[in-house]
C-alpha cells in the first residue's frame, strides 16, 4: 500500500533540553485510519504539529503526499487538514464566512456547493449565519472540523477531536470520518478514548516518552498481545489453590469463590479442558464460568507500564 506520509529519523529537542521526539520512523498508508495513542506528554501533539508545519523538527525528514514539509511547505500543507485540540475560531465571524475563508487561504476558488455539503455533514447548516461566539462548545468543535475540510485535503489530522464533547457529536464525527475514508482521505487521530481507536482504526501506533514503541495492524495487535481470562465460580470456597493445579498459574479471588486463569488467546491449545479435568479429579466443582477478551486499553496500559517498570 502506498505511503501518503513518510517520517524518517524525526527528532525534536526543545530549547530547554527536553527530548519531545526521539528518532521516529513511520509510514502512514493512503486511505487508512491511523490511531496514535500515548499518555499525556508522550509526543503525540508534537508529532502532529511538526507534520503540519507548526513546529520545526530538530532532525529528520517528512514527506506528505510526496512533498517535503520543509522544502516544499506550501504544497505539503495544502494536502493537510488539521483539527487541533484547542478551540480557536474567529468569534465575530459567521460559520459560513469562517469556513469559506479557510478555503480561500489555500488558494482555492469558492465552491459554495462543497461548503454546504460539509456544513450539512456536520449538522451545521442551520447555524451557517450564526456568529461563532454564540455557539456551544460542541458546535465550535464542528466548525473546527469544517474549517479543516474546507480546502478538500487528502490527509486529515484529528488531535483529541472528541475531548469534552457530547455523545451525539462523537457519533456524528465518526460517521463523517468513515465517509471521508471511503472517499480516499487518510485520517490520523489521537484520542484518550481507546474504545474509539479500537472501533475506528485500521492501524495503531503507541508513543511513549517521545519514542514510537509499536506500530501494528489493529487486528494483529489484538491477536498478538490480547489475553483471555477464564473465571470459574466455585460451588464451595477454597482456602488455597491445590498444588496439583500449579501448571495453570491460577489466581484465587472473591474470598476463595473464584478461580481465574489467564491465557494467550491464540496459543491456548488444550489448557482449559485439562484444567477442568484436573479440577474434577480433585473434587473441585464450579457452578458457572465465563471468559473475557482483553481490550485495546488493557494492551495499551500493559505496554506503557512495562516501559515505566510498573
C-alpha positions as CSV (number, residue, x, y, z in Angstrom):
1,X,0.0,0.0,0.0
2,X,1.3,3.4,-0.9
3,X,2.5,5.7,1.9
4,X,1.0,9.2,1.9
5,X,3.1,10.3,4.9
6,X,6.7,9.1,5.3
7,X,8.5,10.1,8.5
8,X,12.2,9.3,8.8
9,X,14.5,9.8,11.8
10,X,12.3,12.5,13.2
11,X,13.8,14.2,16.3
12,X,12.6,17.2,18.3
13,X,14.5,18.6,21.3
14,X,13.2,21.8,22.8
15,X,15.5,24.7,23.9
16,X,15.0,23.5,27.5
17,X,16.7,20.3,26.5
18,X,13.5,18.2,26.7
19,X,13.6,15.5,24.0
20,X,10.0,15.5,22.8
21,X,10.6,13.0,20.0
22,X,13.4,10.5,19.6
23,X,14.2,9.2,16.1
24,X,10.7,8.4,15.0
25,X,10.2,6.4,11.8
26,X,6.7,6.0,10.5
27,X,4.8,5.4,7.2
28,X,1.1,6.1,7.0
29,X,-0.8,4.4,4.2
30,X,-3.1,6.2,1.8
31,X,-6.8,5.9,2.8
32,X,-6.3,4.3,6.2
33,X,-7.4,5.4,9.7
34,X,-4.3,5.5,11.9
35,X,-4.7,6.0,15.6
36,X,-1.8,7.4,17.6
37,X,-2.1,6.5,21.3
38,X,0.1,7.6,24.2
39,X,0.0,9.1,27.7
40,X,-0.1,12.9,28.2
41,X,3.2,14.4,27.3
42,X,4.2,11.4,25.2
43,X,4.8,13.4,22.0
44,X,1.5,12.9,20.1
45,X,0.7,16.6,19.5
46,X,4.4,17.5,18.8
47,X,4.5,14.9,16.1
48,X,1.2,16.2,14.5
49,X,2.4,19.8,14.8
50,X,5.7,19.0,13.0
51,X,4.0,17.2,10.1
52,X,1.6,20.2,9.8
53,X,4.4,22.7,9.8
54,X,3.6,24.4,13.1
55,X,6.7,23.1,14.9
56,X,10.2,22.9,13.4
57,X,11.9,19.5,13.8
58,X,15.4,19.2,15.2
59,X,16.3,16.5,12.7
60,X,14.7,14.1,10.2
61,X,12.6,14.3,7.0
62,X,8.9,14.2,6.4
63,X,7.1,13.7,3.1
64,X,3.3,14.5,2.9
65,X,1.7,13.4,-0.4
66,X,5.2,13.3,-1.9
67,X,6.1,16.9,-0.8
68,X,8.9,17.6,1.7
69,X,7.2,19.6,4.5
70,X,10.2,21.9,4.9
71,X,11.5,22.4,1.4
72,X,8.0,22.4,-0.2
73,X,5.9,23.6,2.7
74,X,3.0,25.2,0.8
75,X,2.4,22.2,-1.4
76,X,2.6,19.8,1.5
77,X,0.4,21.9,3.8
78,X,-2.3,22.2,1.0
79,X,-2.7,18.4,1.3
80,X,-3.3,18.5,5.0
81,X,-6.3,19.4,7.2
82,X,-5.8,19.8,11.0
83,X,-8.3,19.8,13.8
84,X,-6.3,20.9,16.8
85,X,-7.2,20.3,20.5
86,X,-7.7,24.0,21.2
87,X,-10.9,25.8,20.1
88,X,-9.6,28.9,18.2
89,X,-12.1,30.4,15.8
90,X,-13.0,33.9,14.7
91,X,-15.6,34.7,17.4
92,X,-17.3,37.6,15.4
93,X,-17.5,35.8,12.0
94,X,-20.4,33.7,10.9
95,X,-19.9,29.9,10.4
96,X,-20.2,30.3,6.6
97,X,-17.7,33.1,6.4
98,X,-15.2,31.3,8.6
99,X,-15.3,28.1,6.7
100,X,-15.3,29.8,3.3
101,X,-12.3,32.0,4.3
102,X,-10.3,28.8,5.3
103,X,-10.8,27.5,1.8
104,X,-9.6,30.8,0.3
105,X,-6.4,30.7,2.4
106,X,-5.2,27.7,0.4
107,X,-5.8,29.5,-2.9
108,X,-9.0,27.5,-3.8
109,X,-11.7,29.2,-5.8
110,X,-15.1,29.5,-4.0
111,X,-17.1,26.3,-4.1
112,X,-20.4,27.0,-2.3
113,X,-21.9,23.6,-3.0
114,X,-18.9,21.8,-1.4
115,X,-19.0,24.1,1.7
116,X,-22.8,23.5,2.0
117,X,-22.2,19.7,2.0
118,X,-19.5,19.9,4.7
119,X,-21.8,22.0,6.9
120,X,-24.7,19.6,6.3
121,X,-22.5,16.6,7.1
122,X,-21.5,18.3,10.4
123,X,-25.1,19.4,11.3
124,X,-24.0,23.0,10.9
125,X,-26.2,24.1,8.0
126,X,-28.9,25.6,10.2
127,X,-26.2,27.6,12.1
128,X,-24.4,28.9,8.9
129,X,-25.3,32.5,9.6
130,X,-24.6,32.4,13.3
131,X,-21.6,34.1,14.8
132,X,-19.0,31.6,16.3
133,X,-19.2,33.4,19.7
134,X,-22.9,32.3,20.0
135,X,-22.3,28.6,19.5
136,X,-21.9,25.9,22.1
137,X,-18.5,24.2,22.7
138,X,-19.7,21.1,20.7
139,X,-20.8,23.3,17.7
140,X,-17.5,25.2,17.8
141,X,-15.7,21.8,17.6
142,X,-17.8,21.0,14.5
143,X,-16.8,24.4,13.0
144,X,-13.1,23.5,13.5
145,X,-13.6,20.2,11.6
146,X,-15.4,22.1,8.8
147,X,-12.5,24.6,8.5
148,X,-10.0,21.7,8.3
149,X,-12.1,20.1,5.5
150,X,-12.7,23.4,3.6
151,X,-9.8,23.0,1.1
152,X,-10.5,19.3,0.4
153,X,-7.4,17.9,2.0
154,X,-6.1,14.3,1.2
155,X,-4.8,14.0,4.8
156,X,-6.8,14.9,8.0
157,X,-5.3,15.1,11.5
158,X,-7.7,14.9,14.4
159,X,-5.9,15.8,17.6
160,X,-8.2,14.6,20.5
161,X,-11.3,15.6,18.5
162,X,-13.9,14.3,20.9
163,X,-12.3,15.5,24.2
164,X,-15.1,17.1,26.2
165,X,-17.8,16.8,23.5
166,X,-21.2,15.2,23.8
167,X,-22.1,11.7,22.6
168,X,-24.1,13.0,19.6
169,X,-21.1,14.8,18.3
170,X,-18.8,11.8,18.8
171,X,-21.3,9.7,16.8
172,X,-21.6,12.3,14.0
173,X,-17.9,12.7,13.8
174,X,-17.1,9.1,13.4
175,X,-19.8,8.7,10.8
176,X,-18.1,11.6,8.9
177,X,-14.7,10.0,9.4
178,X,-15.9,6.8,7.8
179,X,-17.4,8.7,4.8
180,X,-14.1,10.6,4.4
181,X,-12.1,7.4,4.4
182,X,-14.5,5.9,1.8
183,X,-13.6,9.0,-0.4
184,X,-9.9,8.3,-0.1
185,X,-9.0,10.7,2.7
186,X,-6.3,9.4,5.1
187,X,-7.1,10.1,8.8
188,X,-4.7,10.3,11.7
189,X,-6.2,10.7,15.1
190,X,-5.1,10.9,18.7
191,X,-7.6,10.1,21.3
192,X,-7.9,9.4,25.0
193,X,-11.0,7.2,24.3
194,X,-9.2,4.0,23.5
195,X,-12.6,2.4,22.6
196,X,-12.8,4.8,19.7
197,X,-9.4,3.7,18.4
198,X,-10.4,0.0,18.8
199,X,-13.6,0.6,16.8
200,X,-12.3,3.0,14.1
201,X,-8.6,2.5,13.4
202,X,-7.0,0.2,10.8
203,X,-3.6,0.5,12.5
204,X,-2.4,1.6,15.9
205,X,0.8,3.4,16.9
206,X,1.8,3.7,20.5
207,X,4.1,6.6,21.5
208,X,5.7,6.9,25.0
209,X,8.3,9.4,26.2
210,X,8.9,10.6,22.6
211,X,9.6,7.1,21.2
212,X,7.3,5.2,18.9
213,X,7.3,1.9,20.7
214,X,4.8,0.0,18.5
215,X,3.1,0.2,15.1
216,X,0.7,-2.6,14.2
217,X,-2.4,-3.6,12.4
218,X,-5.2,-3.4,15.0
219,X,-6.4,-7.0,14.3
220,X,-2.8,-8.3,14.5
221,X,-2.1,-6.4,17.7
222,X,-5.2,-7.8,19.4
223,X,-4.2,-11.3,18.4
224,X,-0.6,-10.9,19.3
225,X,-0.9,-9.2,22.7
226,X,-4.5,-10.0,23.6
227,X,-5.2,-12.2,26.6
228,X,-8.2,-14.1,27.5
229,X,-9.4,-14.7,31.1
230,X,-11.4,-17.6,32.3
231,X,-13.2,-17.1,35.6
232,X,-14.7,-20.1,37.4
233,X,-17.3,-19.5,40.1
234,X,-16.8,-22.3,42.5
235,X,-19.5,-24.2,44.3
236,X,-17.5,-24.3,47.5
237,X,-14.8,-21.7,48.5
238,X,-11.2,-22.8,48.5
239,X,-8.7,-21.8,51.3
240,X,-5.8,-22.1,48.8
241,X,-5.1,-23.4,45.3
242,X,-4.1,-27.0,45.4
243,X,-0.5,-27.8,44.3
244,X,-1.9,-30.1,41.7
245,X,-3.2,-27.1,39.8
246,X,0.2,-25.3,39.7
247,X,0.7,-25.8,36.0
248,X,-2.1,-23.2,35.2
249,X,-0.8,-20.3,37.4
250,X,-4.3,-19.7,38.7
251,X,-5.4,-16.8,40.9
252,X,-7.9,-17.2,43.7
253,X,-10.3,-14.3,44.1
254,X,-13.7,-13.4,45.7
255,X,-12.8,-14.8,49.1
256,X,-11.9,-18.2,47.6
257,X,-15.0,-18.5,45.5
258,X,-13.4,-17.6,42.1
259,X,-10.6,-19.2,40.2
260,X,-9.0,-17.0,37.5
261,X,-7.0,-18.4,34.6
262,X,-5.3,-16.0,32.1
263,X,-4.1,-17.4,28.8
264,X,-3.0,-16.4,25.3
265,X,-6.0,-16.1,23.0
266,X,-4.0,-17.5,20.1
267,X,-1.9,-20.2,21.8
268,X,-4.3,-21.7,24.3
269,X,-4.1,-25.4,23.0
270,X,-5.6,-27.8,25.4
271,X,-5.1,-25.9,28.7
272,X,-8.8,-25.4,29.6
273,X,-10.0,-29.0,29.1
274,X,-7.1,-30.3,31.0
275,X,-7.7,-27.8,33.8
276,X,-11.4,-28.8,34.1
277,X,-10.5,-32.5,34.1
278,X,-7.9,-32.0,36.9
279,X,-10.4,-30.0,39.0
280,X,-12.9,-32.8,38.5
281,X,-10.4,-35.3,39.7
282,X,-9.7,-33.2,42.8
283,X,-13.4,-32.9,43.5
284,X,-13.5,-29.1,42.9
285,X,-16.8,-28.2,41.4
286,X,-17.9,-24.9,39.8
287,X,-21.4,-23.5,39.2
288,X,-20.6,-21.0,36.4
289,X,-17.7,-19.9,34.2
290,X,-17.2,-17.0,31.8
291,X,-14.3,-15.7,29.6
292,X,-13.2,-12.2,28.9
293,X,-11.1,-11.0,26.0
294,X,-8.6,-8.2,26.8
295,X,-9.3,-4.9,25.2
296,X,-7.1,-2.5,23.4
297,X,-7.0,-0.4,26.6
298,X,-5.6,-3.4,28.5
299,X,-2.9,-3.8,25.9
300,X,-2.0,-0.1,25.9
301,X,-1.8,0.1,29.7
302,X,0.4,-3.0,29.8
303,X,2.8,-1.7,27.1
304,X,3.3,1.7,28.8
305,X,3.5,0.2,32.3
306,X,6.1,-2.3,31.2
307,X,8.3,0.5,29.9
308,X,8.0,2.5,33.2
309,X,8.7,-0.5,35.3
310,X,5.1,-0.6,36.6
